[in-house]
Amino acid sequence: MSAKIIKERVDLDALAEIIVARGGETAEKSYTASLLAGGPERAAKKFGEEAVEAVIAAVSGDKAALTAETADVLYHLAVLLQAAGVSLDDVYAELARRTDQSGHAEKASRTRG
């Protein structure tokens, strides 16, 4: 299944499905499973590393590197969400809620915790 998906467009929902499937494999066989086995802490650390690499690529103006690093960021974010038990549907709902108001108003409405 994933070979077909890779040849076509992979959206975030398909990526999340791949991550769930690979999470059921052994950590020795699957990089995704090894990240998930480390829990949210390991997934968050790796996501942060990839985000920094994407920022560096963006600032340097290297579009090819930014494209590759963005793919890494999206993958590691999806792994982090899975490790933390947060669904993409929850994220989509939050994004939809935010579209009902201006960005400035939405940001001001957030509570700091």
N, CA, C and O atoms as CSV, one atom per row, in Angstrom:
chain,resi,resn,atom,element,x,y,z
A,1,MET,N,N,0.814,-1.195,0.000
A,1,MET,CA,C,0.000,0.000,0.000
A,1,MET,C,C,0.855,1.254,0.000
A,1,MET,O,O,0.604,2.166,-0.788
A,2,SER,N,N,1.846,1.322,0.855
A,2,SER,CA,C,2.615,2.564,0.953
A,2,SER,C,C,3.414,2.847,-0.314
A,2,SER,O,O,3.668,4.012,-0.621
A,3,ALA,N,N,3.819,1.816,-1.061
A,3,ALA,CA,C,4.546,2.065,-2.308
A,3,ALA,C,C,3.660,2.825,-3.290
A,3,ALA,O,O,4.134,3.717,-3.994
A,4,LYS,N,N,2.385,2.477,-3.338
A,4,LYS,CA,C,1.447,3.189,-4.208
A,4,LYS,C,C,1.277,4.626,-3.730
A,4,LYS,O,O,1.259,5.557,-4.536
A,5,ILE,N,N,1.154,4.801,-2.435
A,5,ILE,CA,C,0.981,6.142,-1.880
A,5,ILE,C,C,2.200,6.998,-2.191
A,5,ILE,O,O,2.053,8.165,-2.554
A,6,ILE,N,N,3.390,6.447,-2.057
A,6,ILE,CA,C,4.614,7.211,-2.292
A,6,ILE,C,C,4.674,7.700,-3.737
A,6,ILE,O,O,5.158,8.805,-3.986
A,7,LYS,N,N,4.195,6.907,-4.693
A,7,LYS,CA,C,4.228,7.308,-6.099
A,7,LYS,C,C,3.211,8.399,-6.398
A,7,LYS,O,O,3.360,9.142,-7.367
A,8,GLU,N,N,2.193,8.495,-5.579
A,8,GLU,CA,C,1.176,9.519,-5.749
A,8,GLU,C,C,1.448,10.625,-4.741
A,8,GLU,O,O,2.517,10.682,-4.134
A,9,ARG,N,N,0.489,11.481,-4.578
A,9,ARG,CA,C,0.607,12.557,-3.598
A,9,ARG,C,C,0.315,12.004,-2.204
A,9,ARG,O,O,-0.698,11.336,-1.991
A,10,VAL,N,N,1.192,12.283,-1.277
A,10,VAL,CA,C,0.996,11.858,0.104
A,10,VAL,C,C,0.491,13.055,0.893
A,10,VAL,O,O,1.199,14.049,1.053
A,11,ASP,N,N,-0.745,12.954,1.388
A,11,ASP,CA,C,-1.251,14.037,2.218
A,11,ASP,C,C,-1.040,13.687,3.693
A,11,ASP,O,O,-0.571,12.596,4.018
A,12,LEU,N,N,-1.382,14.600,4.563
A,12,LEU,CA,C,-1.134,14.379,5.988
A,12,LEU,C,C,-1.931,13.205,6.533
A,12,LEU,O,O,-1.440,12.474,7.394
A,13,ASP,N,N,-3.148,13.011,6.048
A,13,ASP,CA,C,-3.942,11.875,6.518
A,13,ASP,C,C,-3.292,10.550,6.121
A,13,ASP,O,O,-3.234,9.621,6.926
A,14,ALA,N,N,-2.805,10.462,4.885
A,14,ALA,CA,C,-2.119,9.248,4.443
A,14,ALA,C,C,-0.842,9.035,5.245
A,14,ALA,O,O,-0.521,7.909,5.624
A,15,LEU,N,N,-0.118,10.118,5.502
A,15,LEU,CA,C,1.099,10.021,6.299
A,15,LEU,C,C,0.782,9.505,7.699
A,15,LEU,O,O,1.502,8.654,8.222
A,16,ALA,N,N,-0.280,10.010,8.304
A,16,ALA,CA,C,-0.672,9.552,9.644
A,16,ALA,C,C,-1.002,8.062,9.633
A,16,ALA,O,O,-0.656,7.346,10.573
A,17,GLU,N,N,-1.666,7.591,8.581
A,17,GLU,CA,C,-1.987,6.164,8.471
A,17,GLU,C,C,-0.721,5.319,8.367
A,17,GLU,O,O,-0.627,4.255,8.977
A,18,ILE,N,N,0.245,5.794,7.597
A,18,ILE,CA,C,1.515,5.078,7.466
A,18,ILE,C,C,2.210,5.004,8.820
A,18,ILE,O,O,2.754,3.960,9.183
A,19,ILE,N,N,2.196,6.100,9.564
A,19,ILE,CA,C,2.850,6.142,10.872
A,19,ILE,C,C,2.189,5.166,11.838
A,19,ILE,O,O,2.880,4.461,12.573
A,20,VAL,N,N,0.866,5.117,11.844
A,20,VAL,CA,C,0.159,4.164,12.704
A,20,VAL,C,C,0.558,2.738,12.335
A,20,VAL,O,O,0.840,1.925,13.216
A,21,ALA,N,N,0.581,2.430,11.044
A,21,ALA,CA,C,0.934,1.080,10.599
A,21,ALA,C,C,2.361,0.724,10.985
A,21,ALA,O,O,2.615,-0.375,11.479
A,22,ARG,N,N,3.274,1.626,10.768
A,22,ARG,CA,C,4.678,1.337,11.081
A,22,ARG,C,C,4.931,1.308,12.580
A,22,ARG,O,O,5.881,0.678,13.043
A,23,GLY,N,N,4.090,1.983,13.330
A,23,GLY,CA,C,4.212,1.946,14.786
A,23,GLY,C,C,3.982,0.559,15.353
A,23,GLY,O,O,4.415,0.260,16.465
A,24,GLY,N,N,3.302,-0.291,14.595
A,24,GLY,CA,C,3.063,-1.658,15.024
A,24,GLY,C,C,4.210,-2.608,14.725
A,24,GLY,O,O,4.168,-3.774,15.117
A,25,GLU,N,N,5.226,-2.126,14.039
A,25,GLU,CA,C,6.395,-2.952,13.730
A,25,GLU,C,C,7.396,-2.878,14.878
A,25,GLU,O,O,7.192,-2.132,15.835
A,26,THR,N,N,8.454,-3.635,14.785
A,26,THR,CA,C,9.483,-3.581,15.825
A,26,THR,C,C,10.366,-2.361,15.613
A,26,THR,O,O,10.539,-1.884,14.492
A,27,ALA,N,N,10.920,-1.867,16.713
A,27,ALA,CA,C,11.807,-0.706,16.644
A,27,ALA,C,C,13.063,-1.021,15.840
A,27,ALA,O,O,13.664,-0.122,15.251
A,28,GLU,N,N,13.459,-2.275,15.811
A,28,GLU,CA,C,14.638,-2.665,15.034
A,28,GLU,C,C,14.355,-2.594,13.540
A,28,GLU,O,O,15.257,-2.324,12.747
A,29,LYS,N,N,13.111,-2.834,13.155
A,29,LYS,CA,C,12.741,-2.855,11.740
A,29,LYS,C,C,12.316,-1.480,11.235
A,29,LYS,O,O,12.536,-1.157,10.067
A,30,SER,N,N,11.715,-0.673,12.091
A,30,SER,CA,C,11.092,0.567,11.644
A,30,SER,C,C,11.606,1.769,12.426
A,30,SER,O,O,11.561,1.788,13.656
A,31,TYR,N,N,12.093,2.769,11.701
A,31,TYR,CA,C,12.519,4.026,12.321
A,31,TYR,C,C,11.340,4.692,13.022
A,31,TYR,O,O,11.480,5.227,14.122
A,32,THR,N,N,10.178,4.656,12.375
A,32,THR,CA,C,8.981,5.241,12.975
A,32,THR,C,C,8.660,4.559,14.297
A,32,THR,O,O,8.380,5.231,15.289
A,33,ALA,N,N,8.700,3.242,14.317
A,33,ALA,CA,C,8.425,2.503,15.553
A,33,ALA,C,C,9.428,2.858,16.637
A,33,ALA,O,O,9.068,2.948,17.810
A,34,SER,N,N,10.686,3.060,16.255
A,34,SER,CA,C,11.696,3.414,17.264
A,34,SER,C,C,11.428,4.798,17.843
A,34,SER,O,O,11.639,5.019,19.036
A,35,LEU,N,N,10.965,5.728,17.016
A,35,LEU,CA,C,10.608,7.054,17.534
A,35,LEU,C,C,9.416,6.958,18.476
A,35,LEU,O,O,9.427,7.543,19.559
A,36,LEU,N,N,8.389,6.223,18.065
A,36,LEU,CA,C,7.196,6.090,18.895
A,36,LEU,C,C,7.503,5.381,20.208
A,36,LEU,O,O,6.910,5.698,21.239
A,37,ALA,N,N,8.428,4.424,20.176
A,37,ALA,CA,C,8.803,3.711,21.401
A,37,ALA,C,C,9.434,4.648,22.420
A,37,ALA,O,O,9.368,4.397,23.624
A,38,GLY,N,N,10.042,5.723,21.945
A,38,GLY,CA,C,10.651,6.705,22.836
A,38,GLY,C,C,9.657,7.680,23.432
A,38,GLY,O,O,10.025,8.523,24.250
A,39,GLY,N,N,8.401,7.573,23.030
A,39,GLY,CA,C,7.358,8.427,23.579
A,39,GLY,C,C,7.427,9.847,23.057
A,39,GLY,O,O,8.245,10.170,22.195
A,40,PRO,N,N,6.551,10.697,23.594
A,40,PRO,CA,C,6.500,12.084,23.136
A,40,PRO,C,C,7.823,12.831,23.308
A,40,PRO,O,O,8.141,13.723,22.521
A,41,GLU,N,N,8.586,12.472,24.326
A,41,GLU,CA,C,9.852,13.172,24.566
A,41,GLU,C,C,10.819,12.977,23.403
A,41,GLU,O,O,11.399,13.943,22.906
A,42,ARG,N,N,10.992,11.737,22.969
A,42,ARG,CA,C,11.916,11.468,21.860
A,42,ARG,C,C,11.387,12.064,20.562
A,42,ARG,O,O,12.142,12.648,19.784
A,43,ALA,N,N,10.093,11.913,20.335
A,43,ALA,CA,C,9.495,12.460,19.115
A,43,ALA,C,C,9.611,13.981,19.088
A,43,ALA,O,O,9.881,14.563,18.038
A,44,ALA,N,N,9.409,14.623,20.230
A,44,ALA,CA,C,9.502,16.087,20.302
A,44,ALA,C,C,10.928,16.560,20.051
A,44,ALA,O,O,11.148,17.563,19.372
A,45,LYS,N,N,11.883,15.840,20.597
A,45,LYS,CA,C,13.286,16.216,20.393
A,45,LYS,C,C,13.645,16.152,18.908
A,45,LYS,O,O,14.272,17.065,18.372
A,46,LYS,N,N,13.246,15.079,18.261
A,46,LYS,CA,C,13.566,14.919,16.842
A,46,LYS,C,C,12.826,15.955,16.000
A,46,LYS,O,O,13.388,16.492,15.046
A,47,PHE,N,N,11.568,16.242,16.346
A,47,PHE,CA,C,10.814,17.274,15.641
A,47,PHE,C,C,11.522,18.620,15.758
A,47,PHE,O,O,11.645,19.346,14.772
A,48,GLY,N,N,11.980,18.948,16.943
A,48,GLY,CA,C,12.687,20.213,17.154
A,48,GLY,C,C,13.951,20.309,16.321
A,48,GLY,O,O,14.241,21.355,15.740
A,49,GLU,N,N,14.703,19.220,16.261
A,49,GLU,CA,C,15.925,19.204,15.450
A,49,GLU,C,C,15.601,19.465,13.982
A,49,GLU,O,O,16.276,20.251,13.317
A,50,GLU,N,N,14.569,18.804,13.490
A,50,GLU,CA,C,14.197,18.968,12.083
A,50,GLU,C,C,13.662,20.369,11.808
A,50,GLU,O,O,13.906,20.923,10.737
A,51,ALA,N,N,12.939,20.945,12.758
A,51,ALA,CA,C,12.422,22.307,12.583
A,51,ALA,C,C,13.567,23.308,12.471
A,51,ALA,O,O,13.520,24.222,11.647
A,52,VAL,N,N,14.587,23.136,13.293
A,52,VAL,CA,C,15.752,24.022,13.225
A,52,VAL,C,C,16.436,23.885,11.866
A,52,VAL,O,O,16.841,24.883,11.272
A,53,GLU,N,N,16.565,22.659,11.377
A,53,GLU,CA,C,17.184,22.453,10.066
A,53,GLU,C,C,16.364,23.123,8.962
A,53,GLU,O,O,16.934,23.651,8.008
A,54,ALA,N,N,15.039,23.108,9.080
A,54,ALA,CA,C,14.189,23.782,8.093
A,54,ALA,C,C,14.381,25.290,8.148
A,54,ALA,O,O,14.420,25.948,7.109
A,55,VAL,N,N,14.499,25.836,9.339
A,55,VAL,CA,C,14.735,27.277,9.488
A,55,VAL,C,C,16.062,27.661,8.843
A,55,VAL,O,O,16.144,28.666,8.136
A,56,ILE,N,N,17.083,26.877,9.083
A,56,ILE,CA,C,18.402,27.158,8.503
A,56,ILE,C,C,18.321,27.127,6.975
A,56,ILE,O,O,18.882,27.992,6.302
A,57,ALA,N,N,17.625,26.135,6.434
A,57,ALA,CA,C,17.478,26.043,4.975
A,57,ALA,C,C,16.712,27.242,4.425
A,57,ALA,O,O,17.060,27.765,3.366
A,58,ALA,N,N,15.679,27.678,5.131
A,58,ALA,CA,C,14.886,28.829,4.674
A,58,ALA,C,C,15.714,30.098,4.674
A,58,ALA,O,O,15.676,30.871,3.717
A,59,VAL,N,N,16.456,30.314,5.738
A,59,VAL,CA,C,17.268,31.529,5.857
A,59,VAL,C,C,18.384,31.538,4.816
A,59,VAL,O,O,18.764,32.597,4.315
A,60,SER,N,N,18.905,30.361,4.495
A,60,SER,CA,C,19.990,30.289,3.513
A,60,SER,C,C,19.487,30.463,2.080
A,60,SER,O,O,20.280,30.671,1.161
A,61,GLY,N,N,18.169,30.376,1.893
A,61,GLY,CA,C,17.610,30.530,0.555
A,61,GLY,C,C,17.707,29.287,-0.308
A,61,GLY,O,O,17.490,29.356,-1.518
A,62,ASP,N,N,18.030,28.151,0.295
A,62,ASP,CA,C,18.183,26.899,-0.441
A,62,ASP,C,C,16.821,26.206,-0.542
A,62,ASP,O,O,16.402,25.510,0.383
A,63,LYS,N,N,16.138,26.403,-1.666
A,63,LYS,CA,C,14.785,25.876,-1.824
A,63,LYS,C,C,14.741,24.350,-1.803
A,63,LYS,O,O,13.810,23.765,-1.248
A,64,ALA,N,N,15.729,23.707,-2.397
A,64,ALA,CA,C,15.748,22.241,-2.403
A,64,ALA,C,C,15.908,21.705,-0.983
A,64,ALA,O,O,15.228,20.759,-0.585
A,65,ALA,N,N,16.811,22.317,-0.227
A,65,ALA,CA,C,17.005,21.889,1.161
A,65,ALA,C,C,15.763,22.176,1.993
A,65,ALA,O,O,15.372,21.365,2.832
A,66,LEU,N,N,15.142,23.332,1.762
A,66,LEU,CA,C,13.926,23.666,2.505
A,66,LEU,C,C,12.809,22.676,2.188
A,66,LEU,O,O,12.061,22.278,3.080
A,67,THR,N,N,12.696,22.285,0.941
A,67,THR,CA,C,11.687,21.297,0.562
A,67,THR,C,C,11.919,19.981,1.292
A,67,THR,O,O,10.987,19.403,1.852
A,68,ALA,N,N,13.158,19.509,1.286
A,68,ALA,CA,C,13.489,18.250,1.960
A,68,ALA,C,C,13.283,18.355,3.468
A,68,ALA,O,O,12.737,17.443,4.088
A,69,GLU,N,N,13.716,19.456,4.048
A,69,GLU,CA,C,13.571,19.633,5.499
A,69,GLU,C,C,12.106,19.793,5.895
A,69,GLU,O,O,11.705,19.357,6.974
A,70,THR,N,N,11.307,20.414,5.032
A,70,THR,CA,C,9.878,20.539,5.320
A,70,THR,C,C,9.220,19.166,5.347
A,70,THR,O,O,8.364,18.905,6.192
A,71,ALA,N,N,9.613,18.291,4.434
A,71,ALA,CA,C,9.096,16.919,4.461
A,71,ALA,C,C,9.473,16.247,5.776
A,71,ALA,O,O,8.654,15.547,6.373
A,72,ASP,N,N,10.714,16.455,6.234
A,72,ASP,CA,C,11.139,15.902,7.526
A,72,ASP,C,C,10.311,16.472,8.671
A,72,ASP,O,O,9.900,15.738,9.571
A,73,VAL,N,N,10.066,17.785,8.637
A,73,VAL,CA,C,9.281,18.434,9.693
A,73,VAL,C,C,7.865,17.863,9.726
A,73,VAL,O,O,7.361,17.530,10.798
A,74,LEU,N,N,7.223,17.748,8.575
A,74,LEU,CA,C,5.859,17.225,8.540
A,74,LEU,C,C,5.800,15.786,9.039
A,74,LEU,O,O,4.900,15.422,9.795
A,75,TYR,N,N,6.759,14.971,8.615
A,75,TYR,CA,C,6.815,13.582,9.082
A,75,TYR,C,C,6.999,13.531,10.598
A,75,TYR,O,O,6.263,12.830,11.292
A,76,HIS,N,N,7.978,14.273,11.108
A,76,HIS,CA,C,8.255,14.216,12.547
A,76,HIS,C,C,7.142,14.853,13.374
A,76,HIS,O,O,6.921,14.448,14.515
A,77,LEU,N,N,6.439,15.839,12.825
A,77,LEU,CA,C,5.273,16.389,13.513
A,77,LEU,C,C,4.173,15.329,13.600
A,77,LEU,O,O,3.539,15.173,14.643
A,78,ALA,N,N,3.951,14.609,12.511
A,78,ALA,CA,C,2.938,13.552,12.525
A,78,ALA,C,C,3.302,12.453,13.521
A,78,ALA,O,O,2.424,11.917,14.196
A,79,VAL,N,N,4.578,12.114,13.619
A,79,VAL,CA,C,5.026,11.135,14.617
A,79,VAL,C,C,4.790,11.679,16.023
A,79,VAL,O,O,4.306,10.959,16.896
A,80,LEU,N,N,5.128,12.942,16.241
A,80,LEU,CA,C,4.921,13.561,17.553
A,80,LEU,C,C,3.443,13.547,17.938
A,80,LEU,O,O,3.102,13.210,19.071
A,81,LEU,N,N,2.577,13.907,17.014
A,81,LEU,CA,C,1.142,13.881,17.303
A,81,LEU,C,C,0.689,12.477,17.684
A,81,LEU,O,O,-0.064,12.309,18.642
A,82,GLN,N,N,1.140,11.474,16.946
A,82,GLN,CA,C,0.787,10.085,17.254
A,82,GLN,C,C,1.317,9.691,18.630
A,82,GLN,O,O,0.599,9.072,19.416
A,83,ALA,N,N,2.554,10.041,18.923
A,83,ALA,CA,C,3.154,9.691,20.217
A,83,ALA,C,C,2.423,10.360,21.376
A,83,ALA,O,O,2.342,9.806,22.472
A,84,ALA,N,N,1.894,11.553,21.126
A,84,ALA,CA,C,1.208,12.312,22.173
A,84,ALA,C,C,-0.296,12.031,22.220
A,84,ALA,O,O,-0.999,12.557,23.082
A,85,GLY,N,N,-0.784,11.206,21.300
A,85,GLY,CA,C,-2.203,10.874,21.295
A,85,GLY,C,C,-3.106,11.981,20.789
A,85,GLY,O,O,-4.266,12.076,21.190
A,86,VAL,N,N,-2.576,12.822,19.905
A,86,VAL,CA,C,-3.358,13.910,19.319
A,86,VAL,C,C,-3.655,13.546,17.866
A,86,VAL,O,O,-2.743,13.227,17.104
A,87,SER,N,N,-4.924,13.592,17.487
A,87,SER,CA,C,-5.294,13.220,16.120
A,87,SER,C,C,-5.224,14.424,15.185
A,87,SER,O,O,-5.331,15.574,15.611
A,88,LEU,N,N,-5.042,14.128,13.914
A,88,LEU,CA,C,-5.097,15.197,12.915
A,88,LEU,C,C,-6.480,15.830,12.876
A,88,LEU,O,O,-6.602,17.023,12.597
A,89,ASP,N,N,-7.518,15.058,13.151
A,89,ASP,CA,C,-8.865,15.632,13.190
A,89,ASP,C,C,-8.958,16.720,14.252
A,89,ASP,O,O,-9.618,17.738,14.042
A,90,ASP,N,N,-8.300,16.514,15.394
A,90,ASP,CA,C,-8.276,17.550,16.435
A,90,ASP,C,C,-7.563,18.802,15.931
A,90,ASP,O,O,-8.004,19.922,16.187
A,91,VAL,N,N,-6.467,18.607,15.219
A,91,VAL,CA,C,-5.712,19.742,14.675
A,91,VAL,C,C,-6.544,20.453,13.609
A,91,VAL,O,O,-6.604,21.682,13.585
A,92,TYR,N,N,-7.185,19.681,12.728
A,92,TYR,CA,C,-8.033,20.287,11.702
A,92,TYR,C,C,-9.166,21.091,12.332
A,92,TYR,O,O,-9.495,22.177,11.856
A,93,ALA,N,N,-9.766,20.563,13.401
A,93,ALA,CA,C,-10.852,21.277,14.081
A,93,ALA,C,C,-10.355,22.588,14.675
A,93,ALA,O,O,-11.052,23.601,14.623
A,94,GLU,N,N,-9.161,22.570,15.233
A,94,GLU,CA,C,-8.591,23.794,15.800
A,94,GLU,C,C,-8.310,24.818,14.704
A,94,GLU,O,O,-8.565,26.009,14.880
A,95,LEU,N,N,-7.785,24.353,13.580
A,95,LEU,CA,C,-7.552,25.266,12.457
A,95,LEU,C,C,-8.863,25.862,11.955
A,95,LEU,O,O,-8.928,27.053,11.653
A,96,ALA,N,N,-9.899,25.045,11.864
A,96,ALA,CA,C,-11.203,25.538,11.418
A,96,ALA,C,C,-11.746,26.570,12.396
A,96,ALA,O,O,-12.303,27.585,11.980
A,97,ARG,N,N,-11.588,26.319,13.686
A,97,ARG,CA,C,-12.060,27.267,14.693
A,97,ARG,C,C,-11.363,28.608,14.528
A,97,ARG,O,O,-11.979,29.664,14.675
A,98,ARG,N,N,-10.084,28.555,14.223
A,98,ARG,CA,C,-9.307,29.786,14.095
A,98,ARG,C,C,-9.654,30.588,12.853
A,98,ARG,O,O,-9.426,31.797,12.820
A,99,THR,N,N,-10.194,29.949,11.842
A,99,THR,CA,C,-10.525,30.692,10.621
A,99,THR,C,C,-11.756,31.571,10.803
A,99,THR,O,O,-12.060,32.395,9.941
A,100,ASP,N,N,-12.461,31.407,11.908
A,100,ASP,CA,C,-13.659,32.204,12.167
A,100,ASP,C,C,-13.349,33.577,12.739
A,100,ASP,O,O,-14.263,34.375,12.950
A,101,GLN,N,N,-12.081,33.869,12.993
A,101,GLN,CA,C,-11.717,35.175,13.546
A,101,GLN,C,C,-10.376,35.607,12.971
A,101,GLN,O,O,-9.663,34.810,12.361
A,102,SER,N,N,-10.046,36.861,13.170
A,102,SER,CA,C,-8.764,37.345,12.658
A,102,SER,C,C,-7.624,36.707,13.440
A,102,SER,O,O,-7.798,36.280,14.582
A,103,GLY,N,N,-6.473,36.649,12.818
A,103,GLY,CA,C,-5.300,36.088,13.484
A,103,GLY,C,C,-4.922,36.843,14.740
A,103,GLY,O,O,-4.534,36.236,15.738
A,104,HIS,N,N,-5.034,38.168,14.702
A,104,HIS,CA,C,-4.701,38.963,15.886
A,104,HIS,C,C,-5.672,38.671,17.027
A,104,HIS,O,O,-5.254,38.524,18.176
A,105,ALA,N,N,-6.964,38.587,16.715
A,105,ALA,CA,C,-7.962,38.307,17.751
A,105,ALA,C,C,-7.776,36.905,18.309
A,105,ALA,O,O,-7.889,36.694,19.517
A,106,GLU,N,N,-7.489,35.947,17.435
A,106,GLU,CA,C,-7.280,34.574,17.893
A,106,GLU,C,C,-6.089,34.497,18.822
A,106,GLU,O,O,-6.161,33.865,19.876
A,107,LYS,N,N,-5.002,35.129,18.445
A,107,LYS,CA,C,-3.803,35.082,19.272
A,107,LYS,C,C,-4.052,35.737,20.626
A,107,LYS,O,O,-3.588,35.234,21.649
A,108,ALA,N,N,-4.771,36.839,20.645
A,108,ALA,CA,C,-5.071,37.534,21.899
A,108,ALA,C,C,-5.992,36.709,22.792
A,108,ALA,O,O,-5.980,36.869,24.013
A,109,SER,N,N,-6.797,35.820,22.185
A,109,SER,CA,C,-7.745,35.032,22.971
A,109,SER,C,C,-7.112,33.830,23.656
A,109,SER,O,O,-7.720,33.245,24.553
A,110,ARG,N,N,-5.922,33.456,23.257
A,110,ARG,CA,C,-5.258,32.292,23.860
A,110,ARG,C,C,-4.876,32.595,25.296
A,110,ARG,O,O,-4.451,33.701,25.629
A,111,THR,N,N,-5.036,31.586,26.134
A,111,THR,CA,C,-4.598,31.739,27.523
A,111,THR,C,C,-3.194,31.188,27.641
A,111,THR,O,O,-2.851,30.185,27.016
A,112,ARG,N,N,-2.417,31.828,28.416
A,112,ARG,CA,C,-1.043,31.356,28.657
A,112,ARG,C,C,-1.083,30.358,29.794
A,112,ARG,O,O,-1.759,30.565,30.802
A,113,GLY,N,N,-0.338,29.260,29.616
A,113,GLY,CA,C,-0.367,28.248,30.660
A,113,GLY,C,C,0.970,27.708,30.979
A,113,GLY,O,O,1.096,26.843,31.845
